[in-house]
């Protein structure tokens, strides 16, 4: 039986470059839909199922960051790769805050993009992180349900956590008042320990801190050069 090819959404406003990249990915076994701008890209995303999205940042009508936010609203876990002509730190950080999994600055080697896609798809498919045992946790005045991926504060409506937010909070709770090393979190959740996954994890830590700030007795502290520590008073 033939294994179905992975389905990629490629959104690139440069017609020639987009066509070349689409053909290259198709030659390497992927099914690719090419969109010319952010509006067209979101329409294609709504109508089809994709395994990964490759998004140009600078596009007419709707830029890649805006498109990524709309995609993330519908699918929190689909891998996103940004393509950009800019290499400014602010643009890279903005991409990771939205939830980018990787980032390539033009011009780039197509083989590098291919390798990144393969890694992200394997990572997405992997189910190696499987919380076991207890699923209900009290974190100060918060209640965390790791199975339902919800975080509740007193009588407020529960917050729905993304899979990575829930996994990271689970590891922090398991190591409460102790050190959760960066390496441990990155290898268990992201299955890779490199600069890009490390920056992505920092974004998720910032999100968890934002959720937990309602209780001044709960804090995620940095252990410089080592990792993080969940502290409850």
Secondary structure as GFF3:
##gff-version 3
##sequence-region A 1 233
A	DSSP	beta_strand	7	11	.	.	.	ID=ss1
A	DSSP	alpha_helix	15	27	.	.	.	ID=ss2
A	DSSP	beta_strand	31	35	.	.	.	ID=ss3
A	DSSP	alpha_helix	38	47	.	.	.	ID=ss4
A	DSSP	beta_strand	52	56	.	.	.	ID=ss5
A	DSSP	alpha_helix	64	74	.	.	.	ID=ss6
A	DSSP	beta_strand	79	84	.	.	.	ID=ss7
A	DSSP	alpha_helix	89	98	.	.	.	ID=ss8
A	DSSP	beta_strand	102	105	.	.	.	ID=ss9
A	DSSP	alpha_helix	110	125	.	.	.	ID=ss10
A	DSSP	beta_strand	136	139	.	.	.	ID=ss11
A	DSSP	beta_strand	142	145	.	.	.	ID=ss12
A	DSSP	beta_strand	150	153	.	.	.	ID=ss13
A	DSSP	beta_strand	159	160	.	.	.	ID=ss14
A	DSSP	alpha_helix	163	174	.	.	.	ID=ss15
A	DSSP	beta_strand	180	181	.	.	.	ID=ss16
A	DSSP	alpha_helix	182	185	.	.	.	ID=ss17
A	DSSP	pi_helix	186	190	.	.	.	ID=ss18
A	DSSP	alpha_helix	195	212	.	.	.	ID=ss19
A	DSSP	beta_strand	218	223	.	.	.	ID=ss20
A	DSSP	beta_strand	227	232	.	.	.	ID=ss21
###
